[in-house]
Amino acid sequence: MAALGFFFINLPCLAIVSFTCFAACRAQQHRVFKGLAYVFLSVGIACGLTPVAMLIWAATL
């Protein structure tokens, strides 16, 4: 049950935080922040799609 809570509660919350950090870093002028923004975007996409992948995987069992 703890694993389900991690995949379906914590990871979507982490995705929201990552997308917020992406927007904040993207708004900055310095190149380092613009590069860091895409790291946050990658983490956000991975965390957002993991629960969907888990549902698809569980449906194929």
DSSP file (Angstrom, degrees, kcal/mol; ACC not computed):
  #  RESIDUE AA STRUCTURE BP1 BP2  ACC     N-H-->O    O-->H-N    N-H-->O    O-->H-N    TCO  KAPPA ALPHA  PHI   PSI    X-CA   Y-CA   Z-CA
    1    1 A M     >        0   0    0      0, 0.0     4,-2.0     0, 0.0     5,-0.2   0.000 360.0 360.0 360.0 -34.1    0.0    0.0    0.0
    2    2 A A  H  >  +     0   0    0      1,-0.2     4,-2.0     2,-0.2     5,-0.1   0.871 360.0  54.0 -65.9 -34.6    2.9    2.4    0.7
    3    3 A A  H  > S+     0   0    0      2,-0.2     4,-2.4     1,-0.2    -1,-0.2   0.893 106.8  51.0 -66.7 -38.1    4.1    1.9   -2.8
    4    4 A L  H  > S+     0   0    0      1,-0.2     4,-2.6     2,-0.2     5,-0.2   0.898 109.0  51.5 -65.2 -39.3    0.7    2.8   -4.3
    5    5 A G  H  X>S+     0   0    0     -4,-2.0     5,-1.7     1,-0.2     4,-1.5   0.879 110.4  49.5 -63.6 -37.2    0.7    6.0   -2.1
    6    6 A F  I  <>S+     0   0    0     -4,-2.0     5,-2.0     3,-0.2    -2,-0.2   0.938 116.0  41.2 -66.3 -45.6    4.1    6.9   -3.5
    7    7 A F  I  <5S+     0   0    0     -4,-2.4    -2,-0.2     1,-0.2    -1,-0.2   0.856 125.4  32.6 -73.2 -34.6    3.2    6.3   -7.1
    8    8 A F  I  <5S+     0   0    0     -4,-2.6    -1,-0.2    -5,-0.2    -2,-0.2   0.522 132.4  22.5-106.2  -5.3   -0.3    7.9   -7.0
    9    9 A I  I  X5S+     0   0    0     -4,-1.5     4,-1.5    -5,-0.2    -3,-0.2   0.669 123.9  39.6-121.3 -54.8    0.1   10.7   -4.4
   10   10 A N  I  ><S+     0   0    0     -5,-1.7     4,-2.5     1,-0.2     5,-0.2   0.910 113.5  51.6 -70.1 -43.2    3.7   11.7   -4.0
   11   11 A L  H  ><S+     0   0    0     -5,-2.0     4,-2.1     1,-0.2    -1,-0.2   0.910 109.8  48.2 -66.3 -42.0    4.8   11.6   -7.6
   12   12 A P  H  > S+     0   0    0      0, 0.0     4,-2.0     0, 0.0    -1,-0.2   0.890 112.6  50.5 -63.6 -35.3    2.0   13.8   -9.0
   13   13 A C  H  X S+     0   0    0     -4,-1.5     4,-2.1     2,-0.2    -2,-0.2   0.913 110.3  49.3 -65.3 -41.2    2.7   16.3   -6.2
   14   14 A L  H  X S+     0   0    0     -4,-2.5     4,-2.4     1,-0.2    -1,-0.2   0.850 108.0  54.9 -65.0 -33.8    6.4   16.2   -7.2
   15   15 A A  H  X S+     0   0    0     -4,-2.1     4,-2.4     2,-0.2    -2,-0.2   0.910 107.2  49.4 -65.2 -41.7    5.4   16.8  -10.8
   16   16 A I  H  X S+     0   0    0     -4,-2.0     4,-1.9     2,-0.2    -2,-0.2   0.914 112.3  47.9 -63.4 -43.0    3.4   19.9   -9.8
   17   17 A V  H  X S+     0   0    0     -4,-2.1     4,-2.4     1,-0.2    -2,-0.2   0.905 111.5  50.6 -64.0 -41.2    6.4   21.3   -7.9
   18   18 A S  H  X S+     0   0    0     -4,-2.4     4,-2.3     1,-0.2    -2,-0.2   0.895 109.7  49.6 -65.3 -39.8    8.7   20.5  -10.8
   19   19 A F  H  X S+     0   0    0     -4,-2.4     4,-2.0     2,-0.2    -1,-0.2   0.862 110.8  50.7 -67.3 -34.6    6.5   22.3  -13.3
   20   20 A T  H  X S+     0   0    0     -4,-1.9     4,-2.2     2,-0.2    -2,-0.2   0.915 111.7  47.0 -67.1 -42.9    6.3   25.3  -10.9
   21   21 A C  H  X S+     0   0    0     -4,-2.4     4,-2.7     2,-0.2     5,-0.3   0.863 108.9  56.2 -65.9 -35.3   10.1   25.4  -10.6
   22   22 A F  H  X S+     0   0    0     -4,-2.3     4,-2.3     2,-0.2    -2,-0.2   0.937 109.4  45.5 -59.7 -46.4   10.3   25.0  -14.4
   23   23 A A  H  X S+     0   0    0     -4,-2.0     4,-1.2     2,-0.2    -2,-0.2   0.892 114.0  48.8 -66.0 -38.9    8.2   28.1  -14.9
   24   24 A A  H  < S+     0   0    0     -4,-2.2     4,-0.4     1,-0.2    -2,-0.2   0.914 115.0  43.6 -68.1 -42.4   10.1   30.1  -12.3
   25   25 A C  H >< S+     0   0    0     -4,-2.7     3,-1.0     1,-0.2    -2,-0.2   0.858 110.0  56.4 -70.8 -34.4   13.5   29.2  -13.7
   26   26 A R  H 3< S+     0   0    0     -4,-2.3    -1,-0.2    -5,-0.3    -2,-0.2   0.808 101.6  58.0 -67.4 -28.1   12.4   29.8  -17.3
   27   27 A A  T 3< S+     0   0    0     -4,-1.2    -1,-0.2    -5,-0.2    -2,-0.2   0.625  88.5  96.2 -77.3 -13.0   11.4   33.3  -16.4
   28   28 A Q  S <  S-     0   0    0     -3,-1.0    -3,-0.0    -4,-0.4     0, 0.0  -0.348  72.0-137.2 -77.2 161.0   14.9   34.2  -15.2
   29   29 A Q  S    S+     0   0    0     -2,-0.1    -1,-0.1     4,-0.0     2,-0.1   0.758  72.2  94.4 -89.6 -27.2   17.4   35.9  -17.5
   30   30 A H  S  > S-     0   0    0      1,-0.1     4,-1.4     4,-0.0     3,-0.3  -0.380  73.8-132.0 -74.0 145.0   20.5   34.0  -16.8
   31   31 A R  H  > S+     0   0    0      1,-0.2     4,-2.1     2,-0.2     5,-0.2   0.823 103.8  61.1 -64.8 -32.5   21.4   31.0  -19.0
   32   32 A V  H  > S+     0   0    0      1,-0.2     4,-2.4     2,-0.2    -1,-0.2   0.910 104.9  48.1 -63.4 -40.7   22.1   28.7  -16.1
   33   33 A F  H  > S+     0   0    0     -3,-0.3     4,-1.8     2,-0.2    -1,-0.2   0.869 108.9  53.7 -67.9 -35.5   18.5   29.0  -14.9
   34   34 A K  H  X S+     0   0    0     -4,-1.4     4,-0.9     2,-0.2    -1,-0.2   0.880 111.3  46.1 -66.7 -36.0   17.2   28.4  -18.4
   35   35 A G  H  X S+     0   0    0     -4,-2.1     4,-0.9     1,-0.2     3,-0.5   0.891 111.4  51.4 -69.5 -40.1   19.2   25.2  -18.5
   36   36 A L  H  X S+     0   0    0     -4,-2.4     4,-2.1     1,-0.2     3,-0.3   0.803  99.8  66.1 -66.1 -28.5   18.0   24.2  -15.1
   37   37 A A  H  X S+     0   0    0     -4,-1.8     4,-2.2     1,-0.2    -1,-0.2   0.887  98.8  51.1 -60.8 -38.6   14.5   24.8  -16.2
   38   38 A Y  H  X S+     0   0    0     -4,-0.9     4,-2.0    -3,-0.5    -1,-0.2   0.769 105.2  56.1 -74.4 -23.6   14.7   21.9  -18.6
   39   39 A V  H  X S+     0   0    0     -4,-0.9     4,-2.3    -3,-0.3    -1,-0.2   0.929 109.8  46.1 -66.5 -45.7   16.0   19.6  -15.8
   40   40 A F  H  X S+     0   0    0     -4,-2.1     4,-2.6     1,-0.2    -2,-0.2   0.879 111.2  52.9 -63.6 -37.4   12.9   20.5  -13.8
   41   41 A L  H  X S+     0   0    0     -4,-2.2     4,-2.5     2,-0.2    -1,-0.2   0.915 109.2  48.8 -64.2 -42.0   10.7   19.9  -16.9
   42   42 A S  H  X S+     0   0    0     -4,-2.0     4,-2.3     2,-0.2    -2,-0.2   0.916 112.9  46.9 -63.8 -43.5   12.2   16.5  -17.4
   43   43 A V  H  X S+     0   0    0     -4,-2.3     4,-2.7     2,-0.2     5,-0.2   0.910 112.3  51.1 -64.2 -41.6   11.7   15.5  -13.8
   44   44 A G  H  X S+     0   0    0     -4,-2.6     4,-2.2     2,-0.2    -2,-0.2   0.903 110.9  47.1 -63.5 -42.2    8.1   16.8  -13.9
   45   45 A I  H  X S+     0   0    0     -4,-2.5     4,-2.1     2,-0.2    -1,-0.2   0.918 113.5  48.4 -66.3 -42.4    7.3   14.9  -17.0
   46   46 A A  H  X S+     0   0    0     -4,-2.3     4,-1.2     1,-0.2    -2,-0.2   0.919 115.0  44.6 -63.8 -43.2    8.8   11.7  -15.6
   47   47 A C  H  < S+     0   0    0     -4,-2.7    -1,-0.2     1,-0.2    -2,-0.2   0.835 114.2  50.2 -71.0 -31.6    7.0   12.1  -12.3
   48   48 A G  H  < S+     0   0    0     -4,-2.2     4,-0.5    -5,-0.2    -1,-0.2   0.831 114.4  42.5 -75.3 -31.7    3.7   12.9  -14.0
   49   49 A L  H  X S+     0   0    0     -4,-2.1     4,-2.5    -5,-0.2     5,-0.2   0.639  94.2  79.9 -90.9 -14.6    3.7   10.0  -16.4
   50   50 A T  H  X S+     0   0    0     -4,-1.2     4,-2.4     1,-0.2     5,-0.2   0.920  92.6  49.0 -61.4 -45.3    4.9    7.3  -14.0
   51   51 A P  H  > S+     0   0    0      0, 0.0     4,-2.1     0, 0.0    -1,-0.2   0.889 111.7  50.7 -61.8 -35.4    1.4    6.8  -12.4
   52   52 A V  H  > S+     0   0    0     -4,-0.5     4,-2.3     2,-0.2    -2,-0.2   0.922 110.2  49.2 -65.2 -42.8   -0.1    6.5  -16.0
   53   53 A A  H  X S+     0   0    0     -4,-2.5     4,-2.6     1,-0.2    -1,-0.2   0.876 109.3  53.0 -63.2 -37.7    2.6    3.9  -16.8
   54   54 A M  H  X S+     0   0    0     -4,-2.4     4,-2.6     2,-0.2    -1,-0.2   0.896 109.0  49.0 -64.6 -40.0    1.8    2.0  -13.6
   55   55 A L  H  X S+     0   0    0     -4,-2.1     4,-1.9     2,-0.2    -2,-0.2   0.910 112.6  47.3 -66.5 -41.2   -1.9    1.9  -14.5
   56   56 A I  H  X S+     0   0    0     -4,-2.3     4,-1.0     2,-0.2    -2,-0.2   0.917 113.2  48.8 -65.4 -42.1   -1.2    0.7  -18.0
   57   57 A W  H >< S+     0   0    0     -4,-2.6     3,-0.6     1,-0.2     4,-0.4   0.914 111.3  49.6 -62.6 -42.7    1.2   -1.9  -16.6
   58   58 A A  H >< S+     0   0    0     -4,-2.6     3,-0.8     1,-0.2    -1,-0.2   0.828 106.5  56.7 -67.2 -30.9   -1.4   -3.1  -14.1
   59   59 A A  H 3< S+     0   0    0     -4,-1.9    -1,-0.2     1,-0.2    -2,-0.2   0.750 103.2  54.8 -71.8 -23.0   -4.0   -3.4  -16.8
   60   60 A T  T <<        0   0    0     -4,-1.0    -1,-0.2    -3,-0.6    -2,-0.2   0.541 360.0 360.0 -88.2  -5.2   -1.9   -5.8  -18.8
   61   61 A L    <         0   0    0     -3,-0.8    -1,-0.2    -4,-0.4    -2,-0.1   0.501 360.0 360.0 -73.7 360.0   -1.4   -8.2  -15.9
